């Protein structure tokens, strides 16, 4: 699955949740996703991080190979809220049933760096 196909599939599922993908590319083995959130407030909405991850994990069945993921989140005015990441090995372990939803979520939430 190439980046263009991946972006289209993510956009289709995330827009209804107020998550708007503004950029997506694979660079040096890391999938970099920039998106805007329509959720008001300060900081990165944790629920949306989960939605992005869940969409990616669902795409494993469609041919997406889990890799490192780096997310950059902005508000709808373009103000950067922060970043988060998910290691590819965590996603592979989750896909194999070796890492629970809760453990994966906690690992990713622990990486959040708010601006």
VEXPA-911421 format. One record per residue (C-alpha): x, y, z; residue number from 1; residue in one letter. Coordinates in Angstrom, 3 decimals, decimal comma. Layout:
residues N
X; Y; Z; NUM; A
...
This chain:
residues 115
0,000; 0,000; 0,000; 1; X
1,564; 3,305; -1,055; 2; X
1,355; 6,579; 0,870; 3; X
-1,328; 8,034; -1,396; 4; X
-3,626; 5,035; -0,911; 5; X
-2,940; 5,021; 2,830; 6; X
-3,723; 8,728; 3,112; 7; X
-6,986; 8,347; 1,215; 8; X
-8,107; 5,464; 3,410; 9; X
-7,226; 7,320; 6,607; 10; X
-8,922; 10,522; 5,498; 11; X
-12,151; 8,702; 4,658; 12; X
-12,431; 7,254; 8,144; 13; X
-11,092; 10,118; 10,248; 14; X
-12,842; 13,199; 8,842; 15; X
-16,140; 12,261; 10,459; 16; X
-14,327; 12,362; 13,823; 17; X
-12,903; 15,862; 13,301; 18; X
-9,435; 14,639; 12,303; 19; X
-8,109; 16,105; 9,035; 20; X
-4,931; 14,618; 7,552; 21; X
-2,838; 17,475; 6,148; 22; X
0,282; 15,522; 5,214; 23; X
1,326; 11,890; 5,108; 24; X
4,601; 10,443; 3,891; 25; X
7,000; 7,640; 4,639; 26; X
10,498; 8,913; 5,312; 27; X
13,417; 6,674; 6,326; 28; X
11,052; 3,891; 7,406; 29; X
8,812; 6,166; 9,486; 30; X
5,252; 7,003; 8,533; 31; X
4,821; 10,696; 9,280; 32; X
1,234; 11,863; 9,710; 33; X
0,358; 15,513; 10,199; 34; X
-3,237; 16,259; 11,038; 35; X
-5,513; 18,963; 12,332; 36; X
-8,005; 18,410; 15,098; 37; X
-11,365; 20,138; 15,329; 38; X
-11,591; 19,256; 19,025; 39; X
-11,478; 22,438; 21,093; 40; X
-9,067; 22,884; 23,971; 41; X
-5,378; 22,833; 24,657; 42; X
-3,172; 19,858; 24,024; 43; X
-3,436; 16,740; 21,936; 44; X
-6,795; 14,937; 22,205; 45; X
-5,851; 11,421; 23,347; 46; X
-8,977; 9,890; 21,848; 47; X
-7,938; 11,073; 18,390; 48; X
-4,479; 9,532; 18,734; 49; X
-6,295; 6,262; 19,402; 50; X
-8,509; 6,734; 16,360; 51; X
-5,519; 7,279; 14,087; 52; X
-3,793; 4,186; 15,486; 53; X
-6,925; 2,065; 15,244; 54; X
-7,384; 3,037; 11,591; 55; X
-3,771; 2,127; 10,845; 56; X
-4,092; -1,203; 12,634; 57; X
-7,284; -1,985; 10,707; 58; X
-5,369; -1,386; 7,485; 59; X
-2,952; -4,210; 8,335; 60; X
-5,610; -6,547; 6,940; 61; X
-5,540; -4,556; 3,694; 62; X
-1,803; -4,794; 3,188; 63; X
-0,310; -2,019; 5,317; 64; X
2,916; -3,197; 6,936; 65; X
3,289; -1,685; 10,417; 66; X
6,207; 0,690; 10,722; 67; X
7,251; 3,453; 13,069; 68; X
4,634; 6,212; 13,127; 69; X
5,225; 9,858; 14,021; 70; X
2,196; 12,092; 14,461; 71; X
2,169; 15,887; 14,504; 72; X
-1,059; 17,521; 15,658; 73; X
-2,290; 21,057; 14,994; 74; X
-5,539; 22,834; 15,717; 75; X
-7,778; 24,074; 12,905; 76; X
-6,009; 27,449; 13,001; 77; X
-2,698; 25,767; 12,204; 78; X
-1,230; 26,118; 15,691; 79; X
0,961; 23,152; 16,520; 80; X
-0,273; 21,271; 19,590; 81; X
2,461; 18,644; 19,792; 82; X
3,672; 15,238; 18,659; 83; X
3,335; 11,548; 19,455; 84; X
4,866; 8,345; 18,140; 85; X
4,285; 4,614; 17,938; 86; X
7,165; 2,206; 17,411; 87; X
6,652; -0,280; 14,618; 88; X
7,588; -3,152; 16,930; 89; X
4,682; -2,197; 19,231; 90; X
2,266; -2,285; 16,309; 91; X
3,583; -5,650; 15,123; 92; X
3,316; -7,074; 18,647; 93; X
-0,257; -5,780; 18,912; 94; X
-1,146; -7,283; 15,525; 95; X
0,200; -10,656; 16,718; 96; X
-1,790; -10,461; 19,944; 97; X
1,349; -10,067; 22,057; 98; X
0,465; -6,533; 23,210; 99; X
-2,975; -5,573; 24,471; 100; X
-4,954; -2,512; 23,372; 101; X
-4,420; -0,965; 26,801; 102; X
-0,662; -1,566; 26,785; 103; X
-0,279; -0,192; 23,272; 104; X
-2,353; 2,874; 24,120; 105; X
-0,336; 3,570; 27,250; 106; X
2,972; 3,295; 25,414; 107; X
1,830; 5,737; 22,753; 108; X
0,292; 8,184; 25,228; 109; X
3,590; 8,179; 27,124; 110; X
5,310; 9,565; 23,996; 111; X
3,105; 12,666; 23,701; 112; X
5,047; 15,914; 23,751; 113; X
2,805; 18,924; 23,842; 114; X
3,966; 22,287; 22,527; 115; X
